[in-house]
Amino acid sequence: MKDQYFGDINDYRKYGLLRAIIRASGFRLLVAWMLTPDDGSTDGKFISYLKHPGKWSRHDPVLFQKIKGLLAPDRKRRVSLIENTSLLPKAEYFSSHVPDTDSGRSSWFNSLTQRAKESDFIFLDPDNGLEVKSKAYGGKDSSKFLYWREVVALWATGKSLLIYQHFIREKRLNFIQRMLEALRIATSDSFVEAFSTPHAVFLMALQPEHQKFHETIVSSVQENWEGQIQHWELTRAQQGAPADRSPAARVHLG
């Protein structure tokens, strides 16, 4: 995450998703921004939606108005602005910038784990998403990614997880299913599902004791964000093989 993105249309959807999840579950949330320095690009400038309240405010009127107020022309855009509001009830924040070095990353992650002790649910917001082969842990630009070893370690502490993942050049259905399967393997005894927006997918793994909230979370998101946030569940059906008809195998398209 970069401060320059704060309040853009993608951020509005992201905070709306988190608010819907918290409203349905009562989770004690930790937001791990996974901050990296602003890069001077035009990314994050997409705030014209705030000029069209008739179209956009209906999804979450309170959130819409608050973001609009926080993005005053004379105010620097930064994620800390939301930390000083009550938009994410019960939330704590881990705002340290992610280092690129191996030792620095390890220290950063240890601090994150300590900060998460009192939380039920961790939202991880890397620039790009989960690791790729071309970016080794501790190497240049590794700060833009979350690594599977970190997912496994956080899961082992008993926290449910939500992970930001940017779409890549792969058919979206295939990509979402592939990432959900990888998340299922990394998080033993989990229930995995995803929520997608036009530009990203949010991968969620629920701990066994949190799986009772699954249906209310989905209902809360769909009730408020129809047409903007799409719900998916894992299906292991392969081409030419019988489809798994169990509830956890269905893909929901809205």
N, C-alpha and C positions, 0 to 999 in steps of 0.2 A: 504494500500500500504506500502511496505517496500523498503528502499533504495537498498537492495540487489537484487531486481528484475529489477532494471533499465537496459534497453537496451536488455532484453532477447526477445525471439521470440514473446512472448505474448505482451510485451511492444511495439514492432515494429508494430504489428497489431493494438494495441490500439491507438497509436499516428497516425497511418495511417487513422484510422476511424475518429478521431477528425479532422485531416487535411481535409479529404473529406467533412465532415459536415460544417466546417468553409468556405471552398472554395465555397460550394453550397449556403450558407445562408448569409455569412457576419456577423454572430453572434459575439457579444462581449463575449468571453468565460471566465469563471472562472473555474480553475481546483482546486478542493478541494481534495488534495492527501489522506486525512484521514490517515496520517502516523502513523505507529506503529513501535516499535524498531525492528531491525534485530534480528533474532533468531538463527543464526549460522548454519541453515540447508543448504542443497545444493539447495534449491529452488531458482530459479533466475539465475542458472548457464547456462541456455540454450541459449548460444550465438554462437553456431557453425554455425548457418545460415549465419553469417557474412563472413564465408569462402566460401560461394557459391553465389556470386553476380549474376551469370547467372540465377539462379532460383528465387532469392528473390528480387533483386534490381528493377526489372521491375514494381513492385507494386507501389513504390514511390522512385525513384532514389535519390532524394535530401535527403529524410529522411534516407534512407539506408546509404548513405555515411556519413551523419552527425553523426549518432549513432556509426558507425564504428570508426570515429575519436574521439568521446567522450569516447569510451571504450578503451583508450590507456592502456597498461599493468601497467603503474605506477600510474594510476589514480583511486581513490576510487569511486566505483559506488554509485551514489546518484541522486535523482530526481532533485535536484537543478541544475544539469548540463544542463537540457533542458530549465530551466527557463532563462538561460542567452543566449539563441539562439532566432532566429525568426521563429522557426519551427511551432509554433502555433501562427499565427498572431492575434493581438489584445488581446491576452490572459493575464489574471492576475492569480496569484497563491495564494492559501491559504495553507501554509505549516506547520501549527502548529500540533504537535502530538496530537492524540486523547486520552484523559484520560479515565480511567475506572470508576472513581467515578461519582456519580449522579450530584453533584454540579459542578465538573470539566467539565463534559460533557455539562451541561447547559451553562456554561460560554464559552466553546469552540464553541458551536453552535451559541450563540449570536454574537461572533466575526466573524464567518463565514457569518452570515446574513448581518452584517455591511459591510464586504468586498465585498459582492455580489451586493451592491446597484447599481453599474454602469454597471452590466453585464446583458446580455439577456439570457444566457445559462450556466448552471452549470453542470460540470462533477464531479460526486462523485465516489471516487475510494476506497471503503472499502476493507479490506483484503479478506473477504468472501462474502459480499453482504448484502442483506436485513436481518432483524432480524429473529431469530429462537426462538422457545418457551424456549429452554434450556438456553438462555443467556438473563437474565433480564437487562433492561436499568440500567446502573450504576454499574453492577456487574462485576465480573472477566471476562476478555476477551470480554466485551461488546464493546470495542474499535474496534474490528474487523468487526463490523456490522453497517449498517445504519438503523435507526429506522423509522417506518412508521410515527410517529408523526413529525419527521424532514422532511420527504417528503412532508407531508401535509402543514407544515409551510412554506417551501421554495416555494411550488407551489402557496400559497396564496400571495406571494410577486410579482407574475407575471413572474417568471422565467421558461423557459423550462428546462427540466432535462434529463440527461443521467446518468445511474447508472450501475456500474460494478456489475455483479452477477456471482459467481462461480457456475458451474454445481454441482448438487448433484446426489445421486443414485436414480434417477427417470427418466422415459422415457423422452427424451429431448423435444419432441413435446408437451407432456402433461405439462412438467415443464414450458416451455416457455409460453404456453397459460395460465397456472394458474397464473404465475407472471404478465403477461400483464393484465389479468383481475383484479388482485389486484391493479395494478398501475392505471388502469382506474378508479377504485372506489375511490382511494385516491386523484385523480387529476381531479376535476370536469371540464367538457367541454373540456377535452384533446383529442388529437389524439395520441394513443399509438402504438408503434411498437418496434421491436428489431433487433439487429444485433448480430449474433453469430459467434464465432471462435471455434476451436476444444476444447478449455478448458473453455470458459466463454461465457456469453451472456450479452449484453449491452442493457438495457431497456430504451427506450426514450419516454418521454411525451412532446408533443408540445402544447404550449399555443395557443388559438384560432387565435391570430394575427400572429403566426409563422407557421400555418398549410399550408400556401401557398408554403412553402419551401419543403414540404414533397417529392414531386416527384423529384425535382432536387437533394435533398440529396440522395435519393435512387439511382438515376442514377449515381451520383458522386462516391458513394461507389462501386456499381457494376462494373462500368467502370474500376476502378483501382484495385479492390480486388477480382475479380472473382476467385473462388476456395479457398479463404481464409476467406472471411467474407460473411455470408449468411443473407439474409434479411427475416424478418417475420412480418406479421401483425396479429392482433387479429381476431380470429374467435370464435363465440359463438355457433357454430353448435354442437349439442349434438348427441350422438349415438342414431340412430333411429328417429331423428327429422330432418325436412327439413333444409338444409344448408342455411345460410344467404348469398345471392348473391351480397350484396352491396360491393363496392370497399374496404371499411374499414374492411370487413370480410375475405378477401382473405389471404391465407398464401403463401408467396413467397419463393421459394426454391432456389433462386439464380438469 
